[in-house]
Amino acid sequence: MNSKKRPKRAGTLLMTVGLLLVAAALFLTVYNLWDERRAAGTVTQTLEEMAPLLETAAEERGREAVPDFELAPYMARPTVEIDGRDYIGRLDIPVLGISLPVLSRWSYPNLKTAPCRYTGSTYAESLVIAGHNYKSHFGSLKELVLGDTVQFIDVDGNIFSYVVCQTDLLGKYDVEEMDAGEWDLTLFTCTMDGKMRVTVRCMAGTA
């Protein structure tokens, strides 16, 4: 009699585990959709608040004979505070149809808000920007090809134009390789499985 009950109990246990796994997968899917929508909403709101600031800065910059950064390439990066976070400017990638605010400091919590300055500076021609692989952030970065254009506008209204010159797939811990080379701008994000880094290298100029 006991031998008959054991297979039944085992079957019930397997069914319960299966239902729990399905529920967990469903919860994860719903959470990811919510998180993606939250990230997109935050970007939209931040850009709306940043727009008039960049407009005013551009008007003031137009009255300057020589931008400050040209006189001092290693000057401190100007920032603007929005909702308690410091931003250094806006990144535009026309071919992907995205405009994104860029935070001044990299951290995992910041990445869930907007792309972040990882190292370097536009003024010293060494800026590296990290972004989450949200669709509304850097999720489509892998679609960029040689010759595509990228633009960065700092909070002082200075415009920097770049051309995609190389794309790489780096290992998760290739920190030194990320900073290697004389690239004016580097953009990167993780692959969906988190094991690699999609990396786009750019040089100053226009296509």
VENLIN-V620188 format. One record per residue. N is the residue number from 1. SS is DSSP state (A for helix, B for strand, O for the rest). PHI is phi in degrees with one decimal (none if undefined). NEAR is the number of other C-alpha atoms within 8 Angstrom. Layout:
N	SS	PHI	NEAR
N	SS	PHI	NEAR
//
This chain:
1	O	none	4
2	A	-61.5	5
3	A	-65.2	6
4	A	-77.2	7
5	A	-74.5	8
6	A	-60.1	8
7	A	-60.6	8
8	A	-66.5	8
9	A	-64.5	8
10	A	-63.0	8
11	A	-65.2	8
12	A	-64.1	8
13	A	-63.5	8
14	A	-62.9	8
15	A	-65.1	8
16	A	-64.4	8
17	A	-61.8	8
18	A	-61.1	8
19	A	-65.0	8
20	A	-64.3	8
21	A	-65.3	8
22	A	-62.7	8
23	A	-62.5	8
24	A	-65.0	8
25	A	-64.9	8
26	A	-65.2	8
27	A	-60.9	8
28	A	-62.8	8
29	A	-63.4	8
30	A	-62.5	8
31	A	-62.6	8
32	A	-62.3	8
33	A	-64.7	8
34	A	-64.6	8
35	A	-65.0	8
36	A	-62.1	11
37	A	-66.1	8
38	A	-61.3	8
39	A	-63.0	13
40	A	-63.9	10
41	A	-64.9	8
42	A	-63.9	9
43	A	-61.6	12
44	A	-59.5	8
45	A	-63.2	8
46	A	-65.2	10
47	A	-63.1	10
48	A	-63.2	8
49	A	-74.1	9
50	A	-78.6	9
51	A	-51.6	8
52	A	-64.6	8
53	A	-66.7	9
54	A	-67.4	12
55	A	-64.2	9
56	A	-64.0	9
57	A	-62.4	11
58	A	-64.2	11
59	A	-65.5	9
60	A	-68.3	8
61	A	-63.1	11
62	O	-62.4	7
63	O	-91.8	6
64	O	-87.9	7
65	O	-72.3	5
66	O	-136.0	6
67	O	-59.0	9
68	A	-55.8	6
69	A	-66.8	9
70	A	-72.4	8
71	A	-83.7	7
72	O	-142.9	7
73	O	-58.2	8
74	O	-103.2	7
75	O	-65.5	7
76	O	-64.0	4
77	O	-73.2	6
78	O	-69.9	8
79	O	-134.6	10
80	B	-129.7	8
81	B	-93.8	8
82	B	-133.4	10
83	O	53.1	4
84	O	81.7	5
85	B	-119.8	7
86	B	-94.5	11
87	B	-115.9	13
88	B	-102.8	14
89	B	156.0	12
90	B	-127.7	12
91	B	-105.4	12
92	B	-116.6	10
93	B	-124.7	11
94	A	-54.5	9
95	A	-65.3	8
96	A	-96.4	8
97	O	68.4	6
98	B	-125.2	10
99	B	-128.9	9
100	B	-137.0	12
101	B	-70.3	14
102	B	-122.5	14
103	B	-74.9	15
104	O	-76.2	10
105	O	-129.7	9
106	O	-86.8	11
107	O	-164.9	7
108	A	-62.4	6
109	A	-61.5	6
110	A	-64.4	12
111	A	-60.6	13
112	O	-78.5	8
113	O	-100.8	9
114	O	-165.5	15
115	B	-56.8	16
116	B	-128.7	15
117	B	-66.9	14
118	B	-91.4	10
119	B	-152.1	8
120	O	74.3	10
121	O	-155.0	10
122	O	-64.8	10
123	O	-66.1	10
124	O	-94.2	9
125	O	56.4	10
126	O	-150.0	14
127	B	-71.9	14
128	B	-121.2	14
129	B	-118.3	14
130	B	-104.0	13
131	O	-139.5	13
132	O	-70.0	13
133	O	-87.2	12
134	O	-57.1	9
135	O	-59.4	8
136	O	-81.3	9
137	O	-108.2	14
138	O	-106.3	13
139	O	-59.8	11
140	O	-103.5	10
141	A	-56.6	10
142	A	-64.9	7
143	A	-82.5	6
144	O	-68.9	11
145	O	-129.4	8
146	O	-56.4	9
147	O	98.1	8
148	O	-65.2	10
149	B	-105.5	13
150	B	-135.7	12
151	B	-132.8	11
152	B	-124.9	11
153	B	-118.0	12
154	B	-79.5	12
155	O	-72.5	15
156	O	-91.5	10
157	O	87.3	13
158	O	-76.2	10
159	B	-107.3	8
160	B	-121.0	9
161	B	-108.1	11
162	B	-136.6	14
163	B	-126.1	15
164	B	-67.2	16
165	B	-115.7	10
166	B	-163.0	9
167	B	-124.5	11
168	B	-130.6	8
169	B	-124.8	8
170	B	-101.1	11
171	B	-69.4	8
172	O	-56.8	10
173	O	-110.4	4
174	O	-81.5	8
175	A	-64.2	7
176	A	-63.9	6
177	A	-67.0	7
178	A	-62.1	8
179	O	-90.5	7
180	O	-73.6	6
181	O	88.8	4
182	O	-100.6	5
183	O	-91.8	10
184	O	-73.5	13
185	B	-148.7	15
186	B	-127.3	13
187	B	-118.3	11
188	B	-149.9	14
189	B	-151.5	14
190	B	-86.0	13
191	O	-71.9	10
192	O	-60.3	6
193	O	-86.6	6
194	O	75.7	8
195	O	-88.9	9
196	B	-130.8	11
197	B	-124.7	13
198	B	-73.5	14
199	B	-127.4	14
200	B	-118.1	14
201	B	-104.0	14
202	B	-131.7	13
203	B	-122.6	11
204	B	-62.7	10
205	O	139.8	7
206	O	-127.4	7
207	O	-71.3	6
//
